[in-house]
Amino acid sequence: MTSSDPAAALRRIAFLLERAREPSYRVQAFRSAAVVVDAMDDAELKRRIRTNTLKDLKGIGPKTATVVVQAAKGQVPDYLADLEEKFAELVPLADDVAEFRAALRGDLHTHSDWSDGGSPIREMAEAALALGHEYMALTDHSPRLTVANGLTPERLEKQLDVVAALNEELAPFRILTGIECDINVDGSLDQTDELLERLDVVVASVHSDLRAESAAMTARMLTAVANPHTDVLGHCTGRLVIGRRQRDGTQRPRPESQFDAEAVFAACVEFGTAVEINSRPERLDPPKRLLRLAVETGCLFAIDTDAHAPGQLDWQGNGCERAVECDVDPDNVINTWLAEDLLDWTAGSRTPALTC
């Protein structure tokens, strides 16, 4: 690996450490450092290196600082070179994941402090820009999810005005207007058709009655997938592979919802709805067996972070890793597309998956 991108070198180290089952604190140290480096522009990075002040930044220690300095000089950092020699069998996979990640132009599932995120819209957008994204869909929750401070129609309309103003400032980067819309028990979407028509991206997700019988859940999801406003089917099984903290307490691990995956994925192909590859560490949804089924069915995909904070926007690597392992074609991932092509697709000129 040769790279003058320090953040990429840090992420690659984190990937190799994780795949080699090294302690999680070591993995997280390099991931956290990558987020810090991504947030700096080139001038600031050069100044920090010149003045030897990288370690003054929270999240940068002696080892990660050395990696940054060596990578910035165009060298393969010694730490990375040692790992690639020690875990040589993992290098091809790391190369494929890095290539896949580089193909992503944006993130289509993010949250701000307008719902249950922790940061303002501008901070989320600036973090996405620092990662090299060309666009980011803002998909705060819909009104039914009151525990997540879901947006009423009135609040969503106000948010659209805020996004329009920010887009004028941040151009050519673009915040795509959007929503993570609850799929109601009857399969309808939890927002007015008028507002859904105005949005760039609609992610439809099940957040309630997750233990429903398979037939009921299947019917619910099929109705939502067929809705012309639905662009992406979010975290389709609803599982939590590890517990997590939330504002209202701690959630325990949660099994997958039961549904007819063959029927749902076939409907996604028929109606031009992408299946989300959710990159959150506690979700990693869909499971690999279902992701492979979606690939075989001919689905389109969106590799998203479901980020609720700026640092979580770096989680896309999790989804890319799973995509590589399950033979997802990058051309069939809608957030590898140019914004204009993506928006033409979400506006209704949808085509089936490009390759199977």
N, C-alpha and C positions, 0 to 999 in steps of 0.2 A: 504494500500500500504506500503510495506517495501522495501527500496532500499538504497544501498550505492552509488548510481550514482547521484551526485548532478545535473548534466545537465538534467537527466531524470526527477528529481523532479521539476526542474524549468519549463520544458516543460509541465509537467502535470498540474502545477499551471496555466500556460498560457492557456492551453486547457480548464480547468474548468472555468476560468475567461471569456474566449471568449464565451463559450457555455451559460454562465449565463448572457451574454450581458453586461458585465462590460465595462467601458471605454477602448477604444483601446490603450491609452497610458499605462495603467496598464498591459494589455496583452503583449504589445511590450517590456516593461521593463523586464519581465521575459524571454521572448524569446531571447532578446539581451544578457541577462546574461548567458543563456544556451550556446549561441554561444561562448562567452568568455571562459567559463569553458571548453567547448569541445576542445578549442585550446590549453589547458594546458595539459602537461603530468602529471602522478601521482606525480612525485617528486616535480614538480613546485607547484601543488595544495597543497600538504602537507606543503611545505615551506611557502606558502602564509597564510595558516591557522595557522601554528605555530607562524609566525611573525606578525599575525594580519594585513596583508597588502592586503587583498582581495579588500578592498574598494579603494585602490590606482589605481585599474584597471578601465579604462573607461568602463562603462556599468554595473558595480557592485556597488550597493548602500547598505545601512544598511539592508533593508529587504531581498534582494537577498543574501547578504553575510551570513546572519543568516541561511537561507535555505541551502546554500552550506555547512556550517560548520556542521549543524545538520545531513544532509543527508550523509556527509562523515563519520560521526560516526556510520552510520547504523541506525539512528533514522528516524522516519517519522517526517519531519519538522513541527513545530507547525502551521505555516501558512497553509501548505497543509492539515494537519489534520482538521483544522477549516473549510477549504473550503469543504472537503469531507463530513463533518458533515452537513454543511449548504446546500450543493447541492448534497445530497446523491443520488438523482435520476440520476445524471450524471455520477456517479462512474462506473457503469458497462460499459457504452460506452467508458469512458476513459481507462478502463482496456483493452477492445477489441482493441482500437486504438493503445495503447502502445504495445500490443502483435503483432499486424500487422506490426507496424513500426520496431520492433525488428527482424522481419523475413526478412526485406529488406537487401540485401547484397551490393547494389550499386545504382547508379543513372545513367540513360542512356540518359540524355539530359542536357548538361552543355555547357557554353560558356566561352571563355577566351578573353584576349585583342588582340588576333589575328583577331577576328572579332569585335563584339560589346560588349564584356564583359569588365569588368573594371580591371581585375587582370591577372597576368601571369599564365601560365599553372601550374607551380610548386605550386603556392599559392592555386589554386583551388584543386589540388591533395592533398596537405597537409591538407587542411580543410576537405576534404572528408575522409581522413585517420583518422583525429581527431574525426570525427563523428562515427567511427567504421566501415566505409565502407571497403569492400574488393576490390572494383573496381569502376571506374568512366569512363563513356564514354565521350570523348571530342567531342562535336558536333557543331563546329563553322559553320557559315552560308556558303552557296554556292555562286558562283560568281554573279548570277543574282541580289542578294539582295545587291546592291552597297551601299544603305543607312546604311547597317549594316557591311560594309567593308568585304563583302563576299570573301571567299578564291578562287582565281584562281587555276587552276590545278597545276601551278608551286609553288604557296605558300602552297598548301595542301601537296605537295610532301615534301617540306622543313619541314612542321609541323610533318610529319610522322617520319622524322629523329630525331627531337627534342623529340618526345614522346618515341621513342625507347631508347634514351639515359637516359631519366628520369626514364623509367621503370627499367633499370639496377640499378639505385640508390635507388629506392623506393620499390623494391621487398621485400616481396611477394605482396604488393599492386600493382595493375595494372591499368594503364590508357589505356582504350580501344580506339583504333582509330575509328573515326567516323565523321559524318557530319549531320547537319540539312539541308537537301537538299530541295530546292524549288521545288514544283510541278508546272511545267509550265502549261499554259492554255490548251495545248493539252494532259496533263497528263504525259508527259515525265519528267524525273528527270534532274535537273540542274547541272550535272557533268558528266564527261566521264565514260563510262562503265568500262574502265580499272581501273580507280581509285576507283570507287565504289566497284569493285570486291576485291580490296585490303583492304578495311575497315572492321573493326569488327562489327560496328553498323551503320545503316543508318536510320535516322529519316526523314520521308518525310512529309512536311508541306505545306499548302497553305498560301501564304502571299500577294497575289495580286488578283484583280478582285473578292473581297470577296462578292460583291453584285450581282454576276452573277445569272442568272435564275437557278432554281433548276435542270432542266434537264442537263444543261451545267456543273454545278458544280458536279453533280452526275457522269457524264461520265468522267470528269477530275479525280475525286477521284478513281473511279473504275480502271482506267488505271494505276494510280500510285500504288494502292494496289496490283494489279496483277504483277507489275514489280518484278522480282526475287531478285532485290537488296534491295527492301523496307523491312525493319524489323519492323518498328514502324510507325504508322500513328499519326503524331503530332497534338496537339490541334485542333481537327477535325472541330469544328464550327467556329474557329477564333474569338470568341466573346471576348470583354473586358467588364467585369461587373463594373469596375471603371476606371476612366481615369488614365493615367500614363505619366510621363516625359520621354522623350527620347532625344538623342543628338541633333536631328533636331527639337525639340519642344515638345509640349504636345499633346498626343492623347486623344480624348474624348472616353467615353464608346461607345462600338460598338455592334450591335446586332449579332445574330448568322447568319452564312451563311446558305442558304437553300439547302438541298440535301435530297435524299432518304436514310435515315439512315438505314432502314431495308436492302436495297440492298448493301450498303457500308459495313455494319457489316457482312452480309452474305459472302461477298467477302473476308473480313479479315479472316474469318474462313476457307474459301476454300483455300486461298493462304498462310495461316500461317503468317499473319501480325498482330502484337499486336496493340491494341488501347491504345494510351497514356491517362493516367489520369494526366493531367497537374496541378501541385500544386501551380503555381504562384497565388498569391491572386487576381490579376486583371483578371486572366483567369478562373481558376477552371473549366476546360474544359475536358470532355463534361459535360453539365448540367446533373443533377441527373436522369431526365426522360430518357435521351439517354444512360446514363451509365447503367441504369437498363435494357434497351433494349439490349445493348451489352452483358450484363451478360446472359440474356435469350437466346440470339442468340448463345452463346457458345464461345465468343471471349477470346483470351488471352489479357493481359494488361501489361503495364509498368507504374509504378508510378514514375514520374519524376518531378524535380523541375524547369527545364528550367532556371537554375541559371546563372546569369550574374556577380555574386560576391560571395566570399566565404561564407558570412553570409546567403545567400539565399539557400544554400544547406540544411539548417535546415527546409525548407518549406515542406519536404516530409510528415510531419504530416498532412498537409491540404489534401493531396491526400489519405492518409490512412483513415482519418475520413470519406471521401466520399465513399471510398471503403467499409468500414464497414457498412455504412448506406444503401448501395446498394447491399449488400450481395455478394461482390466479394470474390472468394475463393483465399487465398494466394498462393495456388499451381498453380493457373492460372496467376500469376504475374511473368513475366519472370525475373525481377530483385530480386526475392527471390531465384533464382537458383544459384548453384555454377557457377563460371566463365567458367569452362570447359564445363558444360552442356549448358550454354547460348551461348557460341561460337560455339558449335556443331550445335545448332539450327540456329543461324544466318548464318552459313556456308552453310545451305541448307537441313540439315536433320530434317526438321520441322515436328512436329506432331500437330494434333488438340488439342484444350484445353483438359486438363486432366480430368476435371469434369465440369458438367453443372449446 
